[in-house]
Each structure stands twice: as structure tokens, then as C-alpha cells.
Amino acid sequence: MPALRAPLVHPFSNFDVPHLLAVHVAARGAHPFLIWEPFEGEARTWSYAAFAHEVACVAAGLKKRGVKTGERVLIHLDNCPESLIAWYACAHLGAVAVTTNARSVADDLIYFSEHAAVVGAITQPAFAGLVASSCKNIKWLAVTETDNGVTPKDANRPPKAESFAALYGDPADVPLRAPDPMLPVGVQYTSGTTSRPKGVVWTHANALWGAKLCAMHEDLRPSDVHLTYLPLFHTNAQSYSVLAALWVGATVVLQPRFSASRFWPVSQKHGCTWTSMVPFCVRALMGQEKPKSHSYRFWGNGISAPPTDAHFGIKTIGWWGMTETITHGIVGDVHLPNRPMSIGKPATSYEIAILREDGTPVDPGETGELLVRGVPGLSLFSEYLNNPDATAKSFDEQGYFITGDRVMLGEDGFISFADRDKDMLKVGGENVAASEIERVIMTVPGIQECAVVGKRDPMLDEVPVAFLLVPGGETAAPRDLQAQVMAACEKGLADFKRPREIRIVDSLPRSTLEKIAKAELRRLVDGAA
């Protein structure tokens, strides 16, 4: 059966992102919405009113450059205020923000820009040349003055590029338009098991769904201060942090990236009460001296109640979600005890199924495939951009979204994460498709076959290891084969996707139908760890 579409009447009827911002401007315009904490230079604060004003100014600039409703704008930035201003300016105008991983290489950006048919791009000095040379079809390019708040010494802009400040126009040219909750608002490219990432399309209703549900799951209040350092091109920062804070009228403290040495000083300076964590950050903070007091009420992470909670004196809420689910499909409870190391229980807003290979539901204590059912365009993503076949194949006959993750249902109803589709790696919080790495490696002559698997890593969770099948093995391979492979990966892959280890072999383990038995390769690399 086809997936359900958003109903005519839903929680965000006659409402969208610009109207949510306008509500808080009217109610508490002087309250801080965004505080920028760069690693160098002075902090800066935007009230709700000041932020909305700058958003409208940039929206006017986009309109002046011919950006129309539904057209897409590339935002290729590290964390910075301009990233948020640009995203909300697109939402104000009715355009679509395409947020891309700031560590992308030229091959990625060529694909993103062409696949999304972006009409313009916004980036920073460090990436300006790369974006200009990769995005051949854009009509304009705007470049910020700084990289992460630092003014570079050689900040020359490419030909025809302009400053981000030049985007500021007259906000009177872009009055608040009629709300359109089903209008697309954003695209994020997420790695899948195919060789190219898929563009996950969010509607305004999706964004509002994430805002409201994340705020509820996190027990956010207008007085909360949400520290945000995870990348703004990801769902976690966009939805779990910024949109959630916006829903209740709270404050966001934004940093360029995670810094263990700055975490506690910034948290204490602003009285931060909430933040999203990933395991790497927690491990890094274990090496820092913790303060005698702080204002944190909760942390959010992939697991509930880890042993480190006792060390920090903070309750951690576990959760599970994807770009496609907008918010947490499974989540711990902020008010009740959660089973340690679980990801929580099904959120009240989704239908969760955990199935055996034969399609029957698992019993408590069993592990199975995780499926999620919701409403596309509302509680689930709208579609994969320009890929109706992939969209259709991502749902089963009952309308459940096939996540590719496996979880275990506990006797107590709590769910624990088991593993993911094994062709997906999680490198320092980043999803990486093994097939994407394999595609680049196979461009090197002399390799008959390639297999990439994840190896456990104490800091990054796992890192890629590449096995190269060469007839005759290492003795028959060109002496510089490993160097050729690394050169190809440096050119074609972002740094976090590159193999940390390359092994040349004369045979690969096989399973049924002569498929490479990657489970055996994983056991091999982890056994040798």
C-alpha cells in the first residue's frame, strides 16, 4: 500500500516556519534567540526581533537575485550565524535551503549542486574557490567575511562572488507571506547503501514537527539555553537543537564546533541547560576538569543513562532518529527512569515495528529490523529529491519506512540499538556508505574487487578499512597501489570517509551467491584491533 500523505488538517495547518518566528518576535522580541561564541573574537547576541530582521533582510536580497518560491539555494558553511540566517531567510522567502557537509570535496559538491539544481550558493572564504569551481550553474555566489568567526589573511573572493553582507536588502520587499506548511523548506543529503547520497526533502510542516516534538521530548522551556556545536547541516543541530529551542522561545548558544576545553567555560558563561551529545564528545569531556556547579538539566545522546552520568551529575536521555524521521522515533523519558544503555521506548507520535526476517514481530529479547510508520511530509520526510524510485522502495507494503537499523526489544519494553545496515559506517557521528568509498577506490587501475568495512575505534566509534582484491595478492600488486588509492580517496572523498587502513589480499571470504562475506571481514579487523 502506498505511503500516507499529510492530511488536509494537521497540527500545523495555516502555519509555517516564518510564522513561528513571528510569534516569538511579537511575544518576546527582546529575548535572546541566538548567541554566537566564536573561538576567536567577541561573542554576539541576536534577540528574536533582531534575528528576524536580519532574516528578512537576507530574504529580500535573495528575492532581488531572482530566487523564487521552491527554488533551491546551496548553504555550504561551517557553523556560523550566517548559516542560520540564510536557512531561515530561505524559509521566509519560500525557497529551499540545501545544507551540505562542510567537509565535502569537489566531486560531492558537483553532484549536490547539479542534482538539486541550486540557483545560488552561500559559503565562506575557505570554501569559496571550491564552491565556485564545483557549482558551475549557479547564478550568484555569496561569501561570508570569516571562517568560523576568524578573518582569513587571504580572503580573496572568486570572480563574480559577492560578500554575504551584500545580500542584505529592504525587508519591506518581503512581507510575511501566507503560510504554506507543505512547501519544501530544506534538503539534506544523507548517505545510504547506494553509491550516491539521497536528498532528504523536508516541508515546513516537517520542520515544525521536529521543533514541537523535540521540544516535548526534551522538556524544553522558554528559559532554557541550548548549547549547539554539532554541525548545522545535520538534523541533530537543525531539529533537535535550533528548531526545538525556537518552538518554545528559548535561546541557542552556537559554537563553530565541539571544543572540550571550551565546553564548560561557555556552558557556565551562558547558563546552558541542554545540549546534544555524541559519544566522542562525552569521551573527550572525561579528560576535562568538571566544574563544581553548572546549569544543565539534561543531555541528549544515543543511549540513556550511561555510566558517565554519575561522573557529570547530569541525566542523559537516549534517543534514535534519522534525517528521514525529523525527530526521535524512539526516545527516553525526561521524567521517569530509563533502562541504562537503551535508546528508550517508541515515541508517542510514531508506529514502530521490529520484525524478524520472515516479517513477523519479534518477541521480547529478540533482535529485528526496525521500521517506522508516520505521515510523509509531516512526521516523515516528504521524499527523496528527484528520486521517486528510491522514495517508493524505502517503504514497505504497509507504509512503514525501512530504516536499515536493527534493534532489540527488551522484556521491559525498552529498546536497545543492535546494529545498522552493515554497509553503513558511523564515523565520529557521520554516516558513511561503504559503497561510496568502494566506488572511489575502484577508479584505481589494477584492483579486481574492493570491500570496505568498519573497524571499532575508541574515539570515533568506527573507521573505514579497505580490502583490495588483487590477483596474486600484495606481491603482485603495484608497489604504489596503496598510495594511488589514498590519492584517489583524498581527491574524491571527505576526510572522514577515507580509509584508515588498506589491506591487499588475493582472496575475499564469500557467502551465498558469491557475495563478499563482510561479517567475516569485520571480525577480522576487530579481532586484530
N, C-alpha and C positions, 0 to 999 in steps of 0.2 A: 504494500500500500504506500502511496506517496507520502512524503513528509508533510505535516500540517503547516499551513502558513499563518501568519499573525492575524488574529481576528480583527474585525472592524472596531470592536470596543475592547480596550485593554487598559492596563494601568497608566499608560502614557498617551492616551487619546488626547489630541489637541495640545500636545506638549512636546518640546524637544530640548536639545542641549542649550541653545541660546536663551530660551525662556527660563530654564532652571537657573542659569547665571543671573538673569534679570530679576528673579525672585529675591535672591540674596542681596543684590545691589539695592533693591528697594527696601528690604527689611533691615539690613546691617551693612550698608555700603562702606562704612569706615573700618569694619573688622578686617584684620589681615587675612588675605587668602593665600598669597604666595610670598615666601621668604627665600631669597637666593643666597646660599652660603658657598661662595667660590673658595677654592683653595688659596687663591691669591686675591688681594684687593678687599674692598669693603662689601659687607652684606647689603642687600637691598630688599625692601618690602613693598609689595603691592596690596593695597586694600582691595576689597571686592569691586568697589567703584573704579579704582584706578586700573585694575586688571581689565575690566570690561571695556573701559575707554580705549586702552591700547589695542585690545582685540578688535574693536570696531574700526579703529584707525587702519590696522593692517588689512582688515576685510575690505575697506574702501580702496586700499592700494591694490589688492588682488582684483577687485572689480575693474579698476582703471586699466589693468593689464589684460583685460578681456576674459578673466576667469568666470565661467558661467556655472549655473546650478548643475551639479552632477559631474563636473569636470574634476580631474584628479591632479593634486599638487604633491610633488615629492618633498618630504621633510627628512633630510639626511643630516642628523645632528647628534652630537653627544648631549648629555643632559645640560640644559641651559634654559633660562626663562623664555628665549625666543622659540624654543621647541613647543612649549605650552601655548604661548601667544599665537603662534602660527596654526596649531591644531584647532584652537577654539575660534580663530579667525575664519578658517575654512568652514567650520560648523556654522558660524554666524552667517556667512555668505550663502551656504548651501552647497559648497564644494566638498570634495572628499580628500582627506589627508592620507597620504601613503607614507607611513613611517617605516624606514628601513634601518637595518642593523648598521650602526656606525662603523663596524669592523669589516663591512663588505668590501670586496675587491671589484675591479673593473668588470669582470665577467658577470658578477651579481648585479651590479648597477645597470649594465646594458639590458639584462633580462628584465629587471624590475621596471625600468623606465619604459621599455618597449611594450611589455606585457600589460602594464597599467595605462599606457598611452598618456603619460603625465604631460601637462601643458606647461608646467614651470617647476622650478626647484628652489628649495631653500637649504643652504648648507653653511659651513663655517670655513675659515681660511685654510685649515689643514686639509680639507677635502675638496676645496673649490676646483682645483685643476682636474681631479679625478672625476667629479660630477660633470664638469663641463665637457670633458672628452668622452665620457660614457653615455651621457644623455643627449644624443645628437638632435632629437626632435623637439626639445623644449623651446618655448618662445622667449623665456626670460629666466635669469638666474639671480637670486639674491644671496648675499654672503654676509654673515654676521661680522662684527668687528673683532671678536675674541674667540679663542678656543678654550672652552671651559672657564671662562672668565679671565683668561690670560691673553693679553695682546701680543701676537707673534711679532718677531722682528721683521720677517719678510711677509707682510700681509698683502702682497700684490694680488689683485683680483684678476681672473681671466678676462679676456676681451669680451665686451658686451655684458659683463656681470655688473651688478649694482650692489650698493650696500643694503643691508636689511632695513636700515633707517629710512631708505628711500621708499620703502613700501608704505610708510605711514601717509594716509590720506585724510580726507574730511569725513568724520563719522556720520555726518548728516547725509552723506551719499548712500549709506547702507542702514536705513532704519530697520528695526526688528521686523523680520518677515513673518508671515503667517506660519505657525508651527506645522511641521511635516514629519511626524515620528518615523515613518517608514522610508524616509530619504536616506541613502547611504551617507555615512559620516566618516568612515575610516577603513583603511586596508592595512593589514599586517601580513607579511609573508612568513609562513611557518613551514619548517622542514617536515616533509612526510617521507613515505617509503618510496616515492618516485624520485627521479633524478633532479627534478626542479621543484623548488618550494611553491606552495599554493598560496594565492592571495585570499586571505580570510576577510570577507566583507562584513562590516558592522553597520547597522542602521542607527539612527538617533535613538530609536526605542531600545536597541541592544545596549547602547552606551548608558541610557537611563536605567535599564535593568541592572547592569553591572554596578552603577552608582548606588542604587537603592538596596540591592541585595548585599553587596559588600558592606555597606554601612550597617545593615541589620546584623550580618554575621559577626562584624567586628564591634558591635555595640558602640558605634561612634556617636559623639555628641558635638554640639556647636563649639564647646570649649576644648575639644581635642586638638592636638598638634601632631600631625603625621609626618615623620621623617621619611624622606624619599630619596634613595640613592641608586636603586635598581634602574636599569635603562628605560627611558620613556618610550622607546619604540616597542616595548613589550607590554603584554596585557597586565602583568602584575602591577607595574607602576601606573599605567594608564587607568586601569579599572580599580584594582584593589586599594590603591593609594589616592590618586588625584580625584577621580570621579567619586569615590566613596566620601572623601572629605568635602567635595563640592555639594554632595547631596544634603548634608546636614549643616553646611555653612561653617565648616571647620577650617583649620589652617594647614597648609603644606609647607614644610621646610625642605627645599630641594638642594641636593649636593651634586657635583659633577659625576661622582661615582662613589662607591664604598671606600671608606678610609678607616681602618681600625684605630689609628692614632687620633683621628678627629671625632670618632663616633661619640664618645662620652662628653667631651667639651661642648660640641654642638648640641647634643641632646640636653645637657644641663642649661646651656645658654638660653634655649628657647622653651624649656619645659616640655620636651617631646613626650607624648603619651602613648604613641602607637608607631610601629614600623613593621614592614615586611622583611623577613629574613630568608636567606638560603643557607644551607649547611656550611658553605665556605665562610660566610660572614661570622657565623657562630664560632666556628673553629678559630678564626682569626682573633675574635674578641676574647677568647680564653687566654690569649697571651698578653692581654692588656690589663692594667690595674683597674678594677671596677671602682666606681665612686661609692662613698658611704651612703649616698641617697640619690634618688632620681625620681622622675615623674611617670615612668612607664606603667601603664595599666596592663597592656598585653603586647606580645609579639605574635606575628603570624608566620607559619613555616609549613613545610611539607609534612611534619609529624607533630602530634600532640604530646605535651608533657615529656619532652626528652630529659635525660638525666641532668643536662646543663641548666634546667630551670632552677634547681636548688642553688646552683652557684650564683646565678644572676638575680634570683629572687623575683622572677617575672614568669607569669603563666603564658605558655606558648600554645596557641590554637593551631591545630593541624588542619590542613585542607588539601583538596585536589581540584584542579580545574585546568582548562585548556583555553587557547585563544578562541576556539570554536564555542566554548560554553560561556564566555564572557566573564563569569564569576565562578564561585566554588560550587561544583556539583555535589561534593562531599565535604563536610566541614565539622570541626569540633564545636563544642558549646562553650561560650564565654562564661556562663553562669554555673554550669554543672561540671562535675569531674569527667574527664575523658580518659579512655584507656591509653596509658603511655605507649608511645611509638605508633599509634594508629593515625589514620588520616581523618577519622571522625565517622559520622553517620550521614546518610543521604540528606541533602538539603531539602527543605520542605517544598521547594519550587521546581524540583525535577523528579522524573521517574527514573529509577536506577535498576538495571538488570545485571546480574552476574551469572554468566552461563557457562556450562560445560561445552566441550567440542560438539556434542550432539544437539546443542541448542536447548537443553533442559536446565532449569535453575540449579545452582549449586546448593548443597546443604551447608549448614554452619561448619566451619573447619576446613572447607574446600576452597580451592583457588579456581577462578574462572575469568572469562573475558568480560570486561566492563563495557556496558552500553548505557547511554543516557538518552532519555526522550524529553523533548521540550517543544517549543514553538519556534521554527526558523523565523528570523527577523525580529524576534522578541527575546526569548530565553536561550536560543541557539543562534549562531551566526546566520546571516542571510543566505550566503552562497560562497562558493569559491569563484573568484573573479575570472570571467571568460573561460570557465571550465565546467560546463553543465554535466559532463560525464563523471568527473571526479565528485561533484556535488551529489549526484544520484547514487554513486557507488559508496558514498560514506554513510548511507542509511540502509538499514535492513528493511524487510518487507513490512514490519510492524511500525516503522517510522522511528526506530531507535538509531541514534548516532553511534557509529562503531569507533570507539576511542583508540583501539590498538593497545590499550593497557590491560594488565591482568592484576586482579586484587583478590584478597582472601576475606571471606565473610566470617567474622568471629562468632562464637557462641553467644556473646553479649550484644551482638548487633553492630559492634564497631567494625570498621573495615580497615584492612592494612594493605598497603601497596605491595605487590609481589614483584612485578617486573613490567617492562614496556615491550612493545613490539621490538624484538631483538635487533632489528635493523636500524633502530633509533638509539642514539647515544645522548647522554646528558652530560655535557662538558661544562663544569662550572656554572650550571644553571641554564646553559644554552642547549636547545635541541639541535642535534646534528644527524642528518640522514647518512648512513653508511654508504648508500648508493651514490650520494653526491660526491663523496671523497673518491669512491671507486671510479666514477665517471672521469674525473680529472686524471687519476693515476693511469687509466687505460689509454690516455693520449700519448704516453711514452712508448716508443717502439721497443719490441723485444719481450713484452710481458704477455703471456698467454692468457692469464686469468688473475683476478685480484679479489681479495676478500678483506674487508675492514671490520673489526670488532672492537668493543670497548674493554679496556683494562681498568680495574679498580685503581683509584688514585686517592691518597689521603686528604688532599685539599680540593680537588676538582670533581670528586665522585668517580669519574671515569675519563679516560683519554683514548684517542684512536690509536690502534695498532694495525698496520697494513701487512698482509701476507701476499707476496708476489709469486705466482706460479711461473717458473722459467724452466723449460725442458733442460734437464741436466743439472738443475739447481744452481747454487751460488757459484760453483767453479765454472759453469758455462755462461754465466751472466756477464754482461759488460762490466768492467771494473767500476765505472762511474754510474751504474744504474741507480743506486740509491741517491746519488747527488742529482741525477736527472729527475727522479721522482720528486725530491724535495723542491727542486726548482719549479717544476710544474705546479706543485701544491702552493708554493709561495705566490705564484702568478694567478692561480685560479681559485684559491680558497682563502677565506678569512683566517687569521692566525689560529683561532681556537679550533678550527676544523682540521688543521694539519696533523698528520700522524706524528706521534711522539716516538714511534719505533717502526722500523721497516724490516721485515724478515723475508728473505728469498728462499723459496722451497722448491723441491722438484715434484711434489705431490700435495694435494689437499684432501682432507677427510671428506667422504661423501656419504649422503643419506639416501633416502629413496629418490628415484627419478634422477639420480646423479647430481642432486643439488649439493652445494657445499655445506657440510655439517658445521655451521658456525658455532653451535653449542660446544663442540669439541675444541674449536679454536679458543673460545672464551675460557674453557677450563685450562687450556694450555697456558694462556697468558697470565691468568690469575694464579695458577699453580707456580708459575715462575716469578710471581711478584715478590 
